[in-house]
Amino acid sequence: MKEVDLLLGGVLAGGILLIAHTYLFFPLLLNYLARHSTQNQDTYAPHDSALPHVDVLLAVFNEEQVIEEKILTTFNTTYPTGKLTFYIGSDNSQDQTNSIITRLTLLHPNLRFRTFTQRMGKPGVMDALAQEATAPVLVLTDANVFFTTDTLYHLVKHFRNPAIGQVGGHILNPAHRREGISGQEKAYLERENMVKYQEGVIWGAMIGAFGGCFAVRRSCYHPAPASFLVDDFYISLAVLRDGYQAINELDAHCYEDVSDRLPEEFRRKARISAGNFQNLWAFRQLLWPPWRGVSFAYWSHKVLRWLTPLLLLLTLFANVLLVVRGASWVYSLILAGQLAGPGLMLVDWWLRRYHNRHLRALRFITHFYSMNAALLLGLYRYARGVRTTVWEPTQRFQQSK
């Protein structure tokens, strides 16, 4: 029965290598390949009269806590205000969001506001706004993402190059408290920003802009179907499918106020996961051939990461069988390592609950396994069928004080 042991050993080794590739080897490869690569240099100057008109699109639902600051920071810009229009659609908000926006339309004539009396879901609202917009460049954003004065310029400057179809923003997420997960989310965002930047400079293939802040050329803008949960990723992949380049601009700073609570982030990631698998099927043609730049980045950065919870379960199952079958002691050692991760999650929970102690290393382990559990839940929901795109805003840090 050595053939069975060899098969199980191959499954175990292959699964571990694939997980290591997406989390370790691929970022290292990007660092190596990007050493002598540079960002697009064919850009507009800050005061170039040829800077294009820009339409900013925003869908909101019950965002009374942040919407005024969002509007004010968007118009507090170095970008020519005569070339800027801000479209906001309220998806039947029930708090003070609509009245706040209506009041601010009196101060900002370039603010266009539309209300929907029935829930449409974010893709539906964004599609309706995009049909009203007329500018050659669209900037899509979220209510809790705040621009700096030059964010819009740094997003739009690259569209002087006709090969550029999408430019992602550099979202910064401040860490708030030791007992929450904002520190882990901050580290994740910093790493993602660099990976996206390097994908852009190497292949012109940033795999998915952060949905809270990105610009897209109107001529290659394709709205997501109404049934899709993650419209921004659909738009990003459509740009690459059409043969345009997608890049990340690290100077286009913006700040996101996110949840500091694990349950809130788990809920958000599970929803995003279901939407990611929708997009995986819709853009499956981008997966082949896998040695092409776009395909290699898509597999390495996204697809293998989405499959990591399945790989974790598969390798655990294979390893348990090897140990039961009396294979080498090495497999017992590997199994102990596989079980140590979830075990350390329990230690983290016990220390937090009964001793009010918060160890950063343990919190990263909790964050890793929790987010993979959210991915698995999202895959299950996708397999069952997505029933609604109506969303609830994530409970953010200022709400959890």
N, C-alpha and C positions, 0 to 999 in steps of 0.2 A: 504493500500500500504506500510505497514511497512516492508514487505518482501523485497521490492525494495530498501528501505533505508538501510536495513541491508546488502543487497548484495553490494550496492555501498560503504557503510562504510567498508565492508570487503575488497573490492578491494583497497580502499584508504589506509587502515591500512596495508594490505599485501604489497602493493607497497613500502610504506615508510619503512617498516621493511626490505625488501629485499635490498633497496638502503643503508640503515643504516648498514646492515650486511656486504656488500662488502667493504664499505668505513670506517666503524668504528668497528663493532663487530668482524669481522674476524681478523684484525690486533691485536686487544686486546687479542683474543683467542690465536693467535700465540705467543704473548709475554708471556702469561701464560704457554703454553705447552713447550716452548723452554727454560724455566728457567733452567732445569736440563739436557738439551740435549747438546751434543758436536758434533763438526764436525768430519768427518772421520779422524782417526788417523793412518791408514795403508797407509803411504806415503813414497815416495823416499826421501832420504836425498839430500841436495843441490849438493853434488859432487859424488853422487852414480854413479858408472860406469854402472849400469843397467838402467839408465834413457833412455827412448825409443827415437827413432828418431821421429821428428816432422815435418810435412809439414804445412806451413801457406798458406792459400788460400785467394785471394783477387780479387774481380771483380771491375773494375773502368770504369768510363765514365766521361771524361772532368774534371780531378782532378789535374790540373797543379798547383793549389795553395798549395796543401797539400801532393802530392805524394812523393816528395823528403824527406820531414821530416818523412813521414810514413815509408819509406824504411830504412832510417838511424836509426830511433829509434827501429825498429824491429831487426836490426842486432847489435845494441848496447845492448847486452844482456849477462847475466851471464850464460845462457844456453849454453851447448857445441855447438859451431858453426859447428863442424863436424857432428852434429846430427840434423841440421836445414836446411831446404830448403824452399824457399819462392817462391810460384807460383803466378804470377799476370796475369790476363786476361783483356785486354782492349776491351770494347764493342764498337768498332768503334769510339774511341775518336777523336774529331776534333780539339782539342787545342794542347798544347805542352806536354800533358801527355806521349805520346808514345816516344817522343825524350828524355824526362827526364829519363824514365825507361831504355831505351836502353843505355844511357850514364852510368847509374849506374850499369848495368850488367857487365861492364868492371871492376868495383871496387869490386863487390861481386859475386864470381863464383857460389855461391849457390842460386842466383837469376835466376829464370826461367820466361821468358816473352813470352806471346802469344797474338797475335792481331786477332781480328775478323773484317772482312770487312763489315759485315752486323750486325745490331742490333739484339741481341739475348735475351736481358733481363738478369737480374742478375741470376735467377735460371739456365738458360742455360749456362752461363759462368762458374758458380761455379761447375756445373755438369761436364763440360768438363775438368776443372782443377782437380777435384777429381778423374777423370779417369786416369789422368797422375800421380797423387801422389801415393806413395807406402808406406809411413810411417804408423805405427800402430796407431798414434795419429794425428788428423787433428785439426788445429786451424783456425777458420773462423773469418774474421775481416773486418772492413770497412776502407776506405782511411782516414777518418777524426778522427780515434781513434788511439791514440798514446800510445805505451807501455812504461812502466818503465823498468829498467834493469832486474828486477826479475819477471816481469809479466808472461813470458812463464814458468818459473820454477813453480810458484805457481799454474798455470793452470794444468800443466802436472803431478805434484807430486802425485796427487790423483789416477792416473791410476795404481798404484801398487795394489790397491784394485780391484779385478776382477768384483765386483758388480757395480762399478762406470762406467757409460756410457757417462756422460757429466758433464763438469765443466764450470760454468759461470764466467765471469770476473766482477770486481767491477768498473763500469764506473763512473767517476766523471765528473761533468759538472759545470764549474765555472760560477757564475753569472756575467754579464757584465754591464748592465745599468739599472737604475730604470725604464726608460720608456719602456723597452722591457719586454719580458716574460721569460728571462733566469733565473731569480730568482725563478719563479714558476716551471720551468722545473727542476731546480736544486733540489728543495724540493721534486718534484715528483720522481726524480731518487734516492734520498737518501732513501725515503720511500720504493720504489720498491726494492732496493738492500737489505734492511733488510727483507722485506717480502719473497723474493726469498731465502735468506739465511736461514730463519727460516723454510720455507717449506722443504728445503733440510735436515736440521738437525732433524726435527721431523719425516718426512715420506720418505726422500730420493726422494722428488717429487717437485723439483723446477719447477714451471709452466712457462717454456719459458725463456731461457737465453737471455740477451741482444745481439741482432744480431751483434753488433759491435765488440764483443770479447768473444769467447767461444771455448772450446776444446771438441772434441767428439772422442770416440773410433771408429776406422775404422770399426770394426766388427759390430757395431750397427748404422753406418751412412747410412741413406737413403736419397738420394737427393729428393728435392721437384719436383713435376711435373712441366713441362715447363710453364703451365698456371697459376701457383700459384704466388701470389704477395709477400707473406711473407715466404721466404724459410727457414729462421732461426727458425721460430716457428714450421714449419712442421718437421724440423730435431729434435727439442726438444721433440715434442710430440711422434715422432717415437721411440725415446730412451725409454720413459716411456711405450709405447705400447709393446715394446720388453721385458719389465720386468727389465730393468737396472735402477739404481738410477741416479738422476740428482741433483747436488748440486751447490751452489754458493760460491765462494772463495773470501772472503773480502780482502785478502792480494794481490790478483791479480789486482793491481791498473792499470787503464788506463784512459786516458783523452780524452774527446770528445768535439770538437769544433762545436757547433750546431748553428742553427739560433736563432736570438734574436727577430725575427719578427713574430707576430701572424699569418699573412696570410701564411707564409712559413710553419709554424708548423701545421697549419690547413690542408694545402695541404698534408703534409706528413702523418698526423694522419688519414685523410680520406682514403688515399691509404692503410695504414696499416689495417684500419678497414675492408675494403673489403676483404683483404687477411685473416684476422682473421676469418671471417665467412666462407671462403673457408675451413680453417683448422677445424673449428667447425664441419662442416658436414663430413669432411674426417675422423676425429677422434671421432665421436660421441659415439663410444664404450667406450671411457674413461669416459663418464658421468655417467656410471651405474656400480655397485650400488652407490648411492650418499654418502653413509656413509664410503666407502673405502677411504683411505688417499688421493690417487691420484685424485679420482673423487671429493671428498669434496673440495680439494684445487683448482681444475679446476673450479668448479662451483663458489666457493666463491671469488677467486682472479680474474678470467677472465670473465667467461660467464655472471655473474650478472652485472659486470661492462660494458660489451658490450651492455647489454640490458637496462642499466640505462636510456638512452634517451627515450626509449619506455615506461619505467616505469614512468618517469617524466610526459610524455604526458598522460598516462593512469590515473595516480592519479589526475592530473589536471582536466581531463574530468569528472572523478567520483565526484570530489569535487564540480565542477561547477554545476553538476546536483543536488547534495545534497543541495546546497545553493538555487538554483532555486526552488526546491521542498519545501523550507521552513524548512529544518532540523535545528538541534540545532545551536546556535550561535557559537559553537566551530568550526564548519566547515567554517564559515565565517572568523574566526581568522586564521585557517590553510590556507585558500585560500589567505589571505593577505600575509602570509609568502611565499607561492608558487610564488606569483607574484612579491615579493620583490626582489628575486634573479635577474631575467632579468631586473627589474627596476634599480637595482644598477649597472648593466652592462652599461646602458645608462648614469648613473651618472659618471662612470669611463671614458667613452668616452667623455662626455662633459667637464670634468675637464682637460683631457689630451689635447683635441683639442683647447679649448678656454682659458685655464688658465695655461697650461703647468704644471699641478700638477699631481703627481703620488703617489697614496696611495696604499701601498702594499696589504692591506686587500681587497680593491676593485679589484685589479689586479688578486687576487686568484679567486674571483667570476667570473670575465671575463674569466679567463683561464678555469675554471670548465665548464661553459656553452658552451664556444666555442669548447672545445674538445668533449663534448657530441654531439654538432651539427655535428662535423666531424665524429663521430661514426655513427650518423644517416645517413649522406650522404654516408658513406662507405657501410652501409647496403643496401641502395637504389642501389648503383652501383653493389653490389654483386647480388641483386635480378634481375637486368637487364642483368647480365652476364659480366664477366671480358673479355675485348677484347684484351688487350695487357699487357705484363709484362715489356715493355720497360720503363726505368725510367730516370728521370732527377735528378741530385744531388741537395740537398737542399741548398738554398742560406744561407751561414753560416755567422757568426758574422764578420769575417774579410772582407767579401764582402760588409757588410752594413755600414761600417765606412764612 
